[in-house]
Structures are given as C-alpha cells and as structure tokens.
Amino acid sequence: MPSRIEDYALIGDCETAALVARDGSIDWLCWPRFDSGACFAALLGGPEHGRWRLAPSGAVRRTTRRYRDGTLILETEFETDEGAVTLIDFMPLRGVASDLVRMVVGRRGQVSMRMELVARFDYGALVPWVSRLEDGSLRAIAGPDMLILRTTVPTHGEGLTTVADFTVSDGETACFVLTYARSHQLPPTRLDPERALADTERFWRDWSSRCNPTREWSDAVTRSLITLKALTSRPTGGIVAAPTTSLPEQIGGTRNWDYRFCWLRDTTFTLMALMDAGYYDEAQAWRDWLLRAVAGSPSQIQIMYGLAGERRLTELEIPWLPGYEQSAPVRVGNAASTQLQLDVFGEVMDALHQGRRGGLAENKVIWQLERALVGYLETIWDQPDEGIWEVRGPRRHFTHSKVMAWVALDRAVRSIEEFGLEAAGRLDRWRALRQQIHDEVCREGFDSERGTFVQSYGSKQLDASLLLLPLVGFLPPDDPRVRGTVEAIERDLMIDGFVLRYNTASSVDGLPAGEGAFLACSFWLADNFVLLGRREEARRLFERLLALQNDVGLLAEEYDPHSRRMLGNFPQAFSHVALVNTARNLTYVAGPAEHRAHPEAD
C-alpha cells in the first residue's frame, strides 16, 4: 500500500519528477518526461508495479526530512538503535543523460541497509530484461526504455527484484545512480555522484537566491517557487499542473485525473507569481510556451496542452493498476482537453496583458494573436460551456466563464488604451461588447433574492470561482454584490474553515458526490479578505493554509478536513501559485490581487 499523499517529497530535474516517501521508497517516476509512462508506479498500486526502496533493514526509531536550503535536494535521516544515516536524493539537471542519485551517508554508529529496485515500465505493466554489463552495472530493458544501475554495493536478484544488503558506518557513503536512456543507445557514461551533488546544489541555490523575498513567510514562498520551477519543462517552458495522475479527490472515488499537462487557466496567476518574485526569464519562457501552444486557428484553441504544446491528449484507463487506495479508474491523458471553456480566452488575454505591463518584451506576433483570439471570442461568447471545473455533465452558461469573456475584451481594450496598440477599427466594438457582457452577467448571473452571484445563469448553486470576480476587476471589491457573494460562500461553501469548489452533492458535474476542500479557492478567499480590508481574517486563513503543508513544504490540490488528509494530484502547481500570490497580497499594500482588481491605479 502506498504512503499517504502528504508523506511524499518531490525531486526532479526540470524535465520529470519523482515522489519519495518517508520510508525511503520512490513510488512514482515517469521517464524521460513528466507525461511519459511510469517506471515506478507503486503510488497507484503496489510494489509489484515498480518502486525503488532504500532504507534501514531493521526497525527505525525516528525519521526526519528536509530539503537543503534553497534546493530540491532531499535529505532523509533514519535513526535506529545501532546508529543513524542520511539518505540524500536528487536528480541532476540533464546533460547527455537523465540520472537519479541516491547516497547513503553514515552519521553515527553502523546501520544495516537494504535496497530493493523493482523496475516496471509502462505504468507497471512490463517486466524488463535485466542483465549485468562488463563494467558491473545492471541494465534493465523493455521496448524503447532502458535503465542502468551503477553502484559499488554488491547486488543480486530475488524474485524479479534487484536487491542489496549492506552496512554503512559513521563517515562512510554508499552511492547508487540510476540512469535512463533509450534502449537502442549505448549506456551513458558513468556519473560522479559527489560532483553531481555539488553542481545540483549550486544550480538550485543560484536560482533561489534571485527570489524577491516577502517580509513574512519567505521560506514558504521560496519553497513554493522552487516547486513551480521543478514542475517546469526546462526545454519548452511549459509548467505541468502536477507530476502525477489519478491521485483521488475522494479516497475510493472516481474523480481521478491526469494532471501532467499544461493548463492555460494557470497562466495569469503563474506569470504574476513569477514576475513579482523576480523570475522574468521563467515568465518569458512561460509566455513563449503559451504563444506557441495557442498558435494556429483561434477556433482550435484548447484549454490544456502537452509539455511542448501537443494537442492530442487522448484519455485512457489503465486497468492493471488498482488505483491509489483502490481509487479507480487510473487515467492517463485528459478528455477535458477537447472541452469548450470560454474562460481560457480571458486567462490568455489577462496573462499577456499582465506580461506587457510587467515589462516582458513586446512583439507584433503577440498582439496579432490576441486580436485573432478576441475576434473569435466575439462569435462564441454567448454559448454554454463546460466551465472552469471541467464538468462532465451538460454545458451551462457558467457565470465565471462569462466574466472571463468580459476579461478578454477588457484586457484587449486596455492594451489599446494603455500601450497604443493598433486597433484596426475594433476599439468601439470591443468596448460595446465588453459592456454588453458585463450587463448580462450582472442580470443573469446574480440572484437578487439571495444577494449573491451564482454558478450559472438561473441556478441557485454557489461556486468558489465567483471569488475571482473582484480579483480580475469585474466589480470593485466593496460592491455590495461582491460582499454578498463572499458572505454566501463563507456561509455555504466552507467546511472547517476551508472552501469547497461547489456543492458536489448536486448533479452539476455528472460525477459521484464528494471531494475535499480546494486549496486554491481558500487562498482566493483570503485574497478577497485583503481587498475588503479584513486583513486579520485573511492572515488567519492564510496561516491555517500554511499549516496544511507537509513536513517539506508541499501542498496537494485538495484537503479533507474530516480525515485530515491531502487529496488530489501532488504537489499541485496551482496551490503553490496561490500561496505565493496570497503571501504577497498580505505583505504589500498593492499585491497581485490589488494590481489586477484596480489596474487603473498603476
């Protein structure tokens, strides 16, 4: 059985990532990319589906973990009756090959250790052919995939598992290097673990040292930014929503989705977080990825893409994996990629506008693309869609979707007004349509009896996405309709002080009821508190959210207050982006929320 979601830590090389449990087991790793087939898939099954465990062979009295300051290098200390060792796990940035390094360092006494390597390609389906090469290294091959294990520790096979039993004394170090390559290639050259460790530490510390710190919560902000960097594809600039698939939003349920793709929806919040932290190179790379991904006919825009902008993300079920704690089905690919979600037009336009205001380099192609997108939006904005939560029920006129259509028009108009961009006779028409959409939302999306905006036109449902209305500048934060919406969400969508996306007991999304509190929504509520002048309440909520981080500062997508467990894919980029932005909203008089809610004040 896999560990609890919050018991995992992340390591990676900015092209893929692995999850390491507190017991020293790497239970998830897709190679060579975030979205490749997993060679360790025990996270969604059992040890027989692939894992790499390295831990004391006897009883462990105490386990503690930490990242080296400012890095993605994980250190796990095991204490036994006989002594103590530190397990150092990291993935160097790639050169010719991709490596995963594990080093066992003796700290006190003498500790008996056991290594068990179960390599299974294609999400645990394929048992590789393992052979020993002339230099003593082990090679595992199945189809196009190859792993090479190099270590000075003697290994042998036991029941389709490579094992090693050894001892580490005070001052000694045992090293294991696992290297991925394509099976038709020659084995890559041997890596020097000590040099790789120094180079990896230098890279991460140089990167994290460039962060503009917040006065408070700087450790949490820096750790979140490092996590976002780790979820970024170094070759393409795309940022995956999470490095995992099918971690459930309800234990034993069916809300299990593949998040190893790049959502357009995350663009604005991510760009704001990166630019405010001083990471303009990453913001530029993310914007460049965005432009490449959406290039082409505006009518073919998708809500998510692959790491390099791939469009075909066919959803499949993996029947041989039982799922995390029997939460089935396990899915790869994501059918939501084919949905109509009108809000993405607003998110793309807002991201590009904020990038322009933040000083990212302008070029003609960007504005040409924006004009084409808004031109297409003019023809479809009044259609129903699947909305921000990607419902698999019938399409509706979701209030948030219409608001974001308004955002697209608003940012186009503002770009013309503020930067003198060429309007080509569109300005008056776009101003008029912006007002038309605003009027319709306020008329059709607002329940005057209850004094709150609602999830979709004519419904009585609340929706936490409505918290974004003041954050995107649709209405002033102190507008009575905004206050009423915030109060209604506080009253009806909160559980133990955290915010649900919507009432999943209803039939709105066509799925079985039940999920945890959505962490990004709770951060949005704190942002609203800031804008409403309720700063102490915002601070209390933010600190409660910070307390949900695991021992190494990571957050999943959701949290179940009843079982006190994290839920959903992990770690979740959107949760960490929201953390960074809320910390800055609380730290500065004009943080990201104020910046977007009152753009005219700049």
C-alpha positions as CSV (number, residue, x, y, z in Angstrom):
1,M,0.0,0.0,0.0
2,P,1.4,3.4,-0.9
3,S,2.1,6.1,1.7
4,R,-0.3,9.0,2.5
5,I,-0.1,11.7,-0.1
6,E,1.3,14.1,2.3
7,D,4.1,11.7,3.2
8,Y,5.8,12.2,-0.2
9,A,8.5,14.7,-1.2
10,L,9.4,15.8,-4.7
11,I,12.7,15.6,-6.5
12,G,13.3,16.4,-10.2
13,D,15.4,17.7,-13.0
14,C,13.0,20.2,-14.6
15,E,12.0,17.6,-17.2
16,T,10.5,14.9,-15.0
17,A,10.0,14.3,-11.3
18,A,9.9,11.5,-8.7
19,L,7.9,11.2,-5.4
20,V,9.9,9.9,-2.4
21,A,8.1,8.5,0.6
22,R,9.2,9.0,4.2
23,D,10.2,5.3,4.3
24,G,12.8,5.8,1.5
25,S,10.6,4.4,-1.3
26,I,10.4,6.1,-4.6
27,D,6.9,5.2,-5.6
28,W,6.4,7.4,-8.7
29,L,8.7,8.3,-11.6
30,C,7.8,8.9,-15.3
31,W,10.8,8.8,-17.6
32,P,12.0,10.7,-19.7
33,R,9.2,13.3,-19.4
34,F,6.6,14.2,-16.8
35,D,4.0,12.7,-19.1
36,S,5.9,9.5,-20.1
37,G,5.0,6.1,-18.9
38,A,5.9,5.4,-15.3
39,C,8.8,3.0,-14.5
40,F,7.8,3.3,-10.8
41,A,4.0,3.2,-10.3
42,A,3.6,1.8,-6.8
43,L,1.9,5.0,-5.9
44,L,-1.2,3.8,-7.9
45,G,-0.8,0.1,-7.0
46,G,1.7,-1.9,-5.1
47,P,5.5,-2.7,-5.1
48,E,4.9,-5.1,-7.9
49,H,4.1,-2.1,-10.1
50,G,7.5,-0.6,-9.6
51,R,9.4,1.2,-6.9
52,W,12.9,1.8,-5.5
53,R,13.2,1.5,-1.8
54,L,16.4,2.3,0.2
55,A,16.1,2.2,4.0
56,P,17.5,0.5,7.1
57,S,16.7,-3.2,7.1
58,G,15.7,-3.2,10.8
59,A,13.4,-1.1,12.9
60,V,13.6,2.7,12.5
61,R,13.2,4.7,15.7
62,R,12.9,8.1,14.1
63,T,12.6,9.6,10.6
64,T,13.1,13.3,9.8
65,R,13.3,15.0,6.4
66,R,14.3,18.3,4.9
67,Y,15.4,20.0,1.7
68,R,18.8,21.5,1.7
69,D,18.1,25.3,1.9
70,G,17.1,26.8,-1.4
71,T,17.4,23.5,-3.3
72,L,15.4,20.4,-4.4
73,I,17.9,18.1,-2.8
74,L,16.1,15.9,-0.3
75,E,17.7,14.6,2.9
76,T,16.0,11.9,5.0
77,E,17.6,10.9,8.3
78,F,16.9,7.5,9.7
79,E,17.8,6.7,13.3
80,T,18.0,3.2,14.5
81,D,19.2,1.5,17.8
82,E,22.6,1.0,16.1
83,G,23.2,4.4,14.6
84,A,22.0,7.0,12.1
85,V,22.3,7.5,8.3
86,T,21.2,10.3,5.9
87,L,19.7,9.4,2.6
88,I,20.3,12.1,0.0
89,D,18.1,12.0,-3.0
90,F,18.3,14.3,-6.1
91,M,18.1,14.5,-9.9
92,P,20.9,16.5,-11.6
93,L,20.0,18.7,-14.4
94,R,20.4,16.8,-17.6
95,G,23.4,16.8,-19.8
96,V,23.5,13.8,-22.2
97,A,21.6,11.5,-19.8
98,S,19.0,11.7,-17.1
99,D,20.0,10.4,-13.7
100,L,18.6,9.8,-10.3
101,V,21.1,9.7,-7.5
102,R,20.7,8.2,-4.0
103,M,23.5,8.5,-1.5
104,V,23.5,6.9,2.0
105,V,25.8,8.8,4.4
106,G,26.8,7.3,7.7
107,R,26.3,9.7,10.6
108,R,26.6,7.6,13.7
109,G,27.3,4.0,14.6
110,Q,26.7,1.3,12.0
111,V,23.4,0.8,10.2
112,S,22.3,-2.2,8.2
113,M,20.6,-1.1,5.0
114,R,18.5,-2.8,2.3
115,M,18.0,-1.7,-1.3
116,E,15.1,-3.1,-3.4
117,L,14.8,-2.0,-7.0
118,V,11.6,-3.0,-8.8
119,A,11.7,-1.6,-12.4
120,R,8.4,-1.9,-14.3
121,F,7.9,0.1,-17.5
122,D,4.6,1.4,-19.0
123,Y,2.9,2.1,-15.7
124,G,3.9,-1.1,-14.1
125,A,2.8,-3.4,-17.0
126,L,6.2,-4.5,-18.3
127,V,8.8,-6.6,-16.5
128,P,12.2,-5.7,-18.1
129,W,15.0,-8.0,-19.1
130,V,17.9,-7.4,-16.6
131,S,21.5,-8.2,-17.4
132,R,24.9,-7.3,-16.0
133,L,27.3,-5.4,-18.2
134,E,31.0,-5.8,-18.4
135,D,31.7,-2.9,-16.0
136,G,29.4,-4.5,-13.4
137,S,26.5,-2.2,-13.9
138,L,23.0,-3.6,-14.3
139,R,20.9,-2.9,-17.4
140,A,17.1,-3.2,-17.5
141,I,15.4,-3.1,-20.9
142,A,11.8,-3.4,-22.2
143,G,10.9,-2.0,-25.6
144,P,12.3,1.5,-26.1
145,D,13.2,2.1,-22.4
146,M,16.5,1.3,-20.6
147,L,17.6,1.8,-17.0
148,I,21.3,1.5,-15.9
149,L,22.0,1.0,-12.2
150,R,25.6,1.7,-11.1
151,T,26.8,1.2,-7.5
152,T,29.8,-0.1,-5.7
153,V,27.4,-2.1,-3.4
154,P,27.0,-5.8,-4.4
155,T,23.6,-6.5,-5.8
156,H,21.7,-9.7,-6.7
157,G,18.3,-10.7,-8.0
158,E,15.4,-12.0,-5.9
159,G,12.0,-12.7,-7.4
160,L,12.2,-10.2,-10.3
161,T,13.7,-7.6,-7.9
162,T,17.3,-6.3,-7.7
163,V,18.3,-6.2,-4.0
164,A,21.4,-5.3,-1.9
165,D,22.1,-5.8,1.8
166,F,25.0,-3.7,3.1
167,T,26.1,-1.7,6.1
168,V,27.1,2.0,6.4
169,S,29.3,3.2,9.3
170,D,30.0,6.7,10.5
171,G,31.7,8.7,7.8
172,E,31.1,6.2,5.0
173,T,29.0,6.8,1.9
174,A,27.3,4.3,-0.4
175,C,26.1,5.7,-3.8
176,F,23.5,4.5,-6.2
177,V,23.0,6.1,-9.6
178,L,20.0,5.1,-11.8
179,T,20.2,6.4,-15.4
180,Y,17.5,6.5,-18.1
181,A,18.3,6.1,-21.8
182,R,16.6,4.8,-24.9
183,S,17.3,1.1,-25.3
184,H,18.8,1.4,-28.8
185,Q,21.5,3.7,-27.4
186,L,24.8,2.8,-25.8
187,P,24.8,3.1,-22.0
188,P,25.6,6.7,-21.0
189,T,28.9,7.4,-19.3
190,R,29.2,6.9,-15.6
191,L,28.2,9.9,-13.4
192,D,30.3,11.2,-10.5
193,P,27.8,11.4,-7.6
194,E,29.7,13.8,-5.5
195,R,30.4,16.2,-8.3
196,A,26.7,15.9,-9.5
197,L,25.6,16.8,-5.9
198,A,27.7,19.9,-5.8
199,D,26.6,21.0,-9.2
200,T,22.9,20.4,-8.4
201,E,23.2,22.3,-5.1
202,R,24.9,25.2,-6.9
203,F,22.2,25.4,-9.6
204,W,19.3,25.5,-7.1
205,R,20.9,27.9,-4.7
206,D,21.8,30.3,-7.5
207,W,18.3,30.1,-8.8
208,S,16.5,30.5,-5.4
209,S,18.9,33.4,-4.4
210,R,17.3,35.5,-7.1
211,C,13.9,35.5,-5.4
212,N,12.5,38.8,-4.2
213,P,11.7,37.8,-0.6
214,T,8.5,38.7,1.2
215,R,8.8,40.2,4.7
216,E,7.0,37.3,6.2
217,W,6.6,33.6,5.1
218,S,9.7,33.8,2.9
219,D,10.5,30.1,3.5
220,A,7.1,29.0,2.3
221,V,7.2,31.4,-0.7
222,T,10.6,30.2,-1.7
223,R,9.7,26.6,-1.4
224,S,6.6,27.1,-3.5
225,L,8.6,28.9,-6.2
226,I,11.2,26.1,-6.2
227,T,8.3,23.6,-6.6
228,L,7.0,25.6,-9.6
229,K,10.5,25.6,-11.1
230,A,10.6,21.8,-10.6
231,L,7.3,21.4,-12.4
232,T,8.6,23.5,-15.4
233,S,9.8,21.8,-18.5
234,R,13.3,23.2,-19.0
235,P,13.4,22.6,-22.8
236,T,9.9,24.1,-23.5
237,G,8.9,26.5,-20.6
238,G,5.6,24.7,-20.1
239,I,4.5,24.1,-16.5
240,V,2.6,20.9,-15.6
241,A,-0.2,21.2,-13.1
242,A,1.2,18.3,-11.1
243,P,3.7,15.5,-11.8
244,T,1.1,12.8,-11.1
245,T,-2.0,11.2,-12.4
246,S,-5.1,9.8,-10.7
247,L,-4.4,10.7,-7.1
248,P,-8.0,10.9,-6.0
249,E,-10.1,13.9,-5.0
250,Q,-12.0,11.4,-2.8
251,I,-10.4,8.3,-1.4
252,G,-12.0,5.3,-3.2
253,G,-13.8,7.5,-5.6
254,T,-13.7,8.1,-9.4
255,R,-12.5,11.7,-9.5
256,N,-9.1,10.7,-10.7
257,W,-7.5,12.8,-13.4
258,D,-4.2,13.2,-15.2
259,Y,-2.6,16.5,-14.3
260,R,0.7,16.1,-16.2
261,F,-0.2,18.7,-18.7
262,C,-0.1,22.5,-19.1
263,W,-3.4,24.4,-18.4
264,L,-3.9,27.8,-20.0
265,R,-6.0,28.7,-16.9
266,D,-2.9,28.8,-14.7
267,T,-1.2,31.3,-16.9
268,T,-2.1,34.6,-15.3
269,F,-1.6,33.6,-11.7
270,T,1.7,31.9,-12.6
271,L,3.0,34.8,-14.6
272,M,2.1,37.2,-11.7
273,A,3.8,34.9,-9.2
274,L,7.0,34.6,-11.2
275,M,7.3,38.3,-12.2
276,D,6.6,39.5,-8.7
277,A,9.3,37.2,-7.4
278,G,11.8,38.5,-9.9
279,Y,11.8,35.5,-12.2
280,Y,11.4,37.2,-15.6
281,D,13.3,34.6,-17.6
282,E,10.9,31.9,-16.4
283,A,7.9,34.3,-17.0
284,Q,9.2,34.9,-20.5
285,A,9.7,31.2,-21.2
286,W,6.1,30.5,-19.9
287,R,4.7,33.3,-22.1
288,D,6.7,32.0,-25.1
289,W,5.3,28.5,-24.5
290,L,1.8,29.9,-24.3
291,L,2.2,31.7,-27.7
292,R,3.5,28.5,-29.4
293,A,0.8,26.4,-27.8
294,V,-2.2,28.5,-28.9
295,A,-0.8,29.4,-32.3
296,G,-2.9,28.5,-35.3
297,S,-6.6,28.9,-35.9
298,P,-8.3,30.6,-32.9
299,S,-11.2,28.2,-33.3
300,Q,-8.9,25.3,-32.4
301,I,-7.6,26.7,-29.1
302,Q,-7.6,24.1,-26.3
303,I,-7.8,24.6,-22.5
304,M,-4.6,22.5,-22.0
305,Y,-1.7,21.2,-24.0
306,G,1.3,18.8,-23.6
307,L,4.7,19.9,-22.5
308,A,5.7,21.1,-25.9
309,G,2.3,22.2,-27.0
310,E,0.9,18.8,-28.0
311,R,-2.9,18.9,-28.6
312,R,-3.8,15.2,-28.7
313,L,-4.2,14.2,-25.0
314,T,-6.4,11.1,-25.5
315,E,-7.8,9.8,-22.2
316,L,-7.3,6.1,-21.5
317,E,-7.9,3.9,-18.4
318,I,-5.1,1.7,-17.1
319,P,-6.9,-1.5,-15.9
320,W,-3.9,-3.3,-14.4
321,L,-3.4,-0.5,-11.8
322,P,-5.9,-0.7,-8.9
323,G,-5.5,3.0,-8.1
324,Y,-4.3,4.9,-5.0
325,E,-6.0,3.1,-2.1
326,Q,-8.4,1.4,-4.6
327,S,-9.4,4.7,-6.1
328,A,-10.2,3.7,-9.7
329,P,-10.0,4.1,-12.6
330,V,-6.4,5.2,-13.2
331,R,-6.4,7.5,-16.1
332,V,-3.7,8.8,-18.5
333,G,-4.5,11.6,-20.9
334,N,-7.3,14.0,-20.2
335,A,-10.5,14.2,-22.2
336,A,-11.2,17.7,-20.8
337,S,-8.6,18.9,-23.4
338,T,-11.5,18.8,-26.0
339,Q,-14.0,20.8,-23.9
340,L,-15.2,24.3,-24.6
341,Q,-14.2,26.5,-21.7
342,L,-14.7,30.2,-22.5
343,D,-12.7,31.4,-19.6
344,V,-9.4,30.4,-21.2
345,F,-9.8,33.4,-23.6
346,G,-9.8,35.7,-20.6
347,E,-6.9,34.0,-18.9
348,V,-4.8,34.1,-22.0
349,M,-5.6,37.8,-22.6
350,D,-5.0,38.7,-19.0
351,A,-1.7,36.8,-18.9
352,L,-0.4,38.6,-22.0
353,H,-1.7,42.0,-20.7
354,Q,0.0,41.5,-17.3
355,G,3.2,40.4,-19.0
356,R,3.1,43.6,-21.1
357,R,2.5,45.7,-18.0
358,G,5.3,43.8,-16.2
359,G,7.8,44.7,-18.8
360,L,8.1,41.5,-20.8
361,A,9.4,42.2,-24.3
362,E,6.6,43.0,-26.9
363,N,6.5,41.8,-30.4
364,K,4.0,42.1,-33.3
365,V,3.0,38.4,-33.2
366,I,1.7,38.6,-29.7
367,W,-0.8,41.4,-30.4
368,Q,-1.8,39.8,-33.8
369,L,-2.6,36.6,-32.0
370,E,-4.6,38.4,-29.3
371,R,-6.7,40.2,-31.9
372,A,-7.4,37.0,-33.6
373,L,-8.5,35.3,-30.3
374,V,-10.8,38.1,-29.3
375,G,-12.2,38.2,-32.8
376,Y,-13.1,34.5,-32.5
377,L,-14.5,35.1,-29.0
378,E,-16.9,37.6,-30.4
379,T,-18.6,34.8,-32.2
380,I,-18.9,32.2,-29.4
381,W,-19.0,34.1,-26.1
382,D,-22.8,33.6,-25.7
383,Q,-22.5,29.8,-26.0
384,P,-22.8,27.5,-22.9
385,D,-19.6,25.7,-22.0
386,E,-18.1,23.2,-19.5
387,G,-16.6,25.9,-17.3
388,I,-13.6,26.3,-15.1
389,W,-14.2,23.0,-13.2
390,E,-14.4,21.0,-16.5
391,V,-17.7,19.4,-15.7
392,R,-18.6,16.2,-17.5
393,G,-22.3,17.0,-17.3
394,P,-24.3,19.2,-19.7
395,R,-22.9,22.5,-20.8
396,R,-24.2,25.6,-19.0
397,H,-23.9,29.4,-19.1
398,F,-21.4,29.5,-16.2
399,T,-21.1,32.9,-14.6
400,H,-17.3,32.6,-14.3
401,S,-16.9,31.8,-18.0
402,K,-18.9,34.9,-19.0
403,V,-16.9,37.0,-16.6
404,M,-13.7,35.8,-18.1
405,A,-15.1,36.6,-21.6
406,W,-15.5,40.1,-20.3
407,V,-11.9,40.0,-19.0
408,A,-10.7,39.1,-22.6
409,L,-12.5,42.1,-24.0
410,D,-11.4,44.3,-21.1
411,R,-7.7,43.5,-21.5
412,A,-7.8,43.9,-25.2
413,V,-9.4,47.4,-24.8
414,R,-6.8,48.3,-22.0
415,S,-3.9,47.1,-24.2
416,I,-5.0,49.5,-26.9
417,E,-5.6,52.4,-24.5
418,E,-2.5,51.9,-22.3
419,F,0.0,50.9,-24.9
420,G,-1.2,52.5,-28.1
421,L,-1.6,49.1,-29.9
422,E,-3.2,49.1,-33.3
423,A,-6.9,48.7,-33.0
424,A,-7.8,48.2,-36.7
425,G,-11.3,49.7,-36.1
426,R,-12.2,47.3,-33.3
427,L,-11.9,49.5,-30.3
428,D,-15.5,50.9,-30.2
429,R,-17.0,47.4,-31.0
430,W,-14.9,45.8,-28.2
431,R,-15.9,48.4,-25.7
432,A,-19.6,47.9,-26.6
433,L,-19.3,44.1,-26.3
434,R,-17.5,44.4,-23.0
435,Q,-20.4,46.4,-21.6
436,Q,-22.9,44.0,-23.1
437,I,-21.3,41.0,-21.4
438,H,-21.0,42.9,-18.1
439,D,-24.6,43.9,-18.2
440,E,-25.7,40.3,-19.0
441,V,-23.7,38.8,-16.1
442,C,-25.0,41.2,-13.6
443,R,-28.5,40.5,-14.8
444,E,-28.5,36.7,-15.4
445,G,-25.7,35.5,-13.1
446,F,-26.9,37.4,-9.9
447,D,-29.5,36.1,-7.6
448,S,-31.1,39.3,-6.2
449,E,-33.2,37.4,-3.6
450,R,-30.1,35.9,-2.0
451,G,-27.8,38.8,-2.8
452,T,-25.1,36.6,-4.4
453,F,-23.8,35.7,-7.8
454,V,-24.5,32.1,-8.7
455,Q,-22.6,29.3,-10.5
456,S,-24.6,29.5,-13.8
457,Y,-27.5,31.5,-15.2
458,G,-30.7,30.7,-13.5
459,S,-29.2,28.3,-10.9
460,K,-29.2,28.5,-7.1
461,Q,-25.7,26.9,-6.8
462,L,-22.8,28.8,-5.4
463,D,-19.3,28.4,-6.8
464,A,-15.9,29.4,-5.4
465,S,-14.8,30.6,-8.8
466,L,-17.1,33.6,-8.1
467,L,-14.3,34.7,-5.7
468,L,-12.4,35.7,-8.8
469,L,-14.8,38.4,-9.8
470,P,-13.1,41.2,-7.8
471,L,-9.7,39.6,-8.4
472,V,-10.0,40.2,-12.1
473,G,-11.5,43.6,-11.8
474,F,-15.0,42.7,-12.9
475,L,-16.5,44.6,-10.0
476,P,-14.9,46.6,-7.1
477,P,-14.2,44.5,-4.0
478,D,-16.6,46.7,-1.9
479,D,-19.5,46.4,-4.3
480,P,-22.5,45.0,-2.3
481,R,-22.9,42.2,-4.8
482,V,-19.3,41.1,-4.3
483,R,-19.7,41.4,-0.5
484,G,-22.9,39.3,-0.7
485,T,-21.1,36.6,-2.8
486,V,-18.2,36.4,-0.4
487,E,-20.5,36.1,2.6
488,A,-22.6,33.5,0.9
489,I,-19.5,31.4,0.1
490,E,-18.4,31.8,3.7
491,R,-21.8,30.6,4.9
492,D,-22.5,27.7,2.4
493,L,-19.3,26.5,0.8
494,M,-16.9,26.3,3.8
495,I,-16.0,23.2,5.7
496,D,-13.9,23.5,8.9
497,G,-12.8,26.9,7.6
498,F,-11.7,25.8,4.1
499,V,-13.5,26.4,0.8
500,L,-15.2,23.8,-1.4
501,R,-15.3,24.5,-5.1
502,Y,-19.1,23.9,-5.2
503,N,-21.6,21.5,-3.8
504,T,-20.6,18.2,-5.3
505,A,-23.7,16.6,-3.8
506,S,-25.6,18.2,-6.7
507,S,-25.7,16.8,-10.2
508,V,-23.9,19.7,-11.8
509,D,-20.8,17.9,-12.8
510,G,-22.2,14.5,-13.7
511,L,-19.9,12.7,-11.3
512,P,-20.5,10.9,-7.9
513,A,-20.6,13.2,-4.9
514,G,-17.8,14.1,-2.6
515,E,-14.3,15.7,-2.6
516,G,-12.1,17.7,-0.3
517,A,-11.7,21.5,0.1
518,F,-10.0,23.0,-2.9
519,L,-6.9,24.8,-1.6
520,A,-6.6,27.5,-4.3
521,C,-10.2,28.6,-3.6
522,S,-9.3,29.0,0.1
523,F,-6.3,31.2,-0.9
524,W,-8.7,33.2,-3.2
525,L,-11.0,33.8,-0.2
526,A,-8.0,35.2,1.8
527,D,-7.3,37.5,-1.2
528,N,-10.9,38.8,-1.1
529,F,-10.5,39.4,2.6
530,V,-7.4,41.5,1.9
531,L,-9.3,43.6,-0.7
532,L,-12.3,44.0,1.7
533,G,-10.0,45.3,4.4
534,R,-10.4,42.2,6.5
535,R,-6.7,41.7,6.8
536,E,-6.6,39.9,10.1
537,E,-9.1,37.3,8.9
538,A,-7.0,37.0,5.7
539,R,-3.9,36.4,7.8
540,R,-5.6,33.8,10.0
541,L,-6.9,31.9,7.0
542,F,-3.5,32.1,5.2
543,E,-1.7,30.7,8.2
544,R,-4.2,27.9,8.6
545,L,-3.5,27.0,4.9
546,L,0.3,27.2,5.6
547,A,-0.2,24.7,8.4
548,L,-1.5,22.2,5.9
549,Q,1.9,22.0,4.2
550,N,3.7,18.7,4.8
551,D,7.0,18.5,6.6
552,V,8.9,19.6,3.5
553,G,6.5,22.4,2.5
554,L,4.4,20.8,-0.2
555,L,0.7,21.0,-0.9
556,A,-1.7,18.8,-2.9
557,E,-4.8,20.0,-4.8
558,E,-7.3,19.5,-2.0
559,Y,-7.6,18.8,1.7
560,D,-10.1,16.7,3.6
561,P,-10.8,18.3,7.0
562,H,-12.6,15.2,8.2
563,S,-9.7,12.7,7.7
564,R,-7.1,15.5,7.9
565,R,-5.5,14.2,4.7
566,M,-4.4,15.8,1.5
567,L,-6.2,14.7,-1.7
568,G,-5.7,15.1,-5.4
569,N,-2.6,15.3,-7.5
570,F,0.6,16.2,-5.7
571,P,2.3,18.6,-5.5
572,Q,-0.2,20.9,-7.1
573,A,1.2,23.9,-9.0
574,F,-2.0,25.9,-8.7
575,S,-1.9,25.6,-4.9
576,H,1.6,26.8,-4.7
577,V,1.0,29.7,-7.1
578,A,-2.0,30.7,-5.0
579,L,0.2,30.6,-1.8
580,V,2.8,32.8,-3.4
581,N,0.3,35.4,-4.6
582,T,-1.6,35.5,-1.3
583,A,1.6,35.9,0.7
584,R,2.4,38.9,-1.5
585,N,-1.1,40.3,-1.1
586,L,-0.7,40.2,2.6
587,T,2.8,41.6,2.5
588,Y,2.4,44.6,0.2
589,V,-0.1,47.3,0.0
590,A,-0.6,46.6,-3.7
591,G,-0.1,42.9,-4.1
592,P,-1.2,40.8,-7.2
593,A,-4.9,41.0,-6.2
594,E,-4.9,44.8,-5.8
595,H,-2.8,45.0,-9.0
596,R,-5.5,43.2,-11.0
597,A,-8.6,44.5,-9.2
598,H,-7.5,48.1,-9.7
599,P,-5.3,48.2,-12.9
600,E,-6.1,51.9,-13.4
601,A,-4.3,52.8,-10.2
602,D,-0.8,51.9,-11.5
